[in-house]
Amino acid sequence: MVQTVIIAGLILTVLNLVVNAVILRANKNSQACYYLSFFFIIVGLLLLAVASVLPKADLLGAGFGGWGIASLFAAAISFMITSILDAYQNVEA
């Protein structure tokens, strides 16, 4: 189950980074590139809350808590990398 959560987190991270990079390239002055990461944070926290209330339920090899952890991992890594890309794109030398 741990491997499923790690793989899901990596896939969600790559998906999030690709979408954030496309949005960042399209509109350099907007903060819209961070909206998907905010969405993943909200979904991750909701999944963790649901996992603590409901009995064990597996979804594609991981429980709701595992999907919540994968979502939060994807959001954290994507926030860091997107903010670095945003900073380098908006630098004025």
Secondary structure by P-SEA (a helix, b strand, c coil): caaaaaaaaaaaaaaaaaaaaaaaaacccccccaaaaaaaaaaaaaaaaaaacccccccccccaaaaaaaaaaaaaaaaaaaaaaaaaaaccc
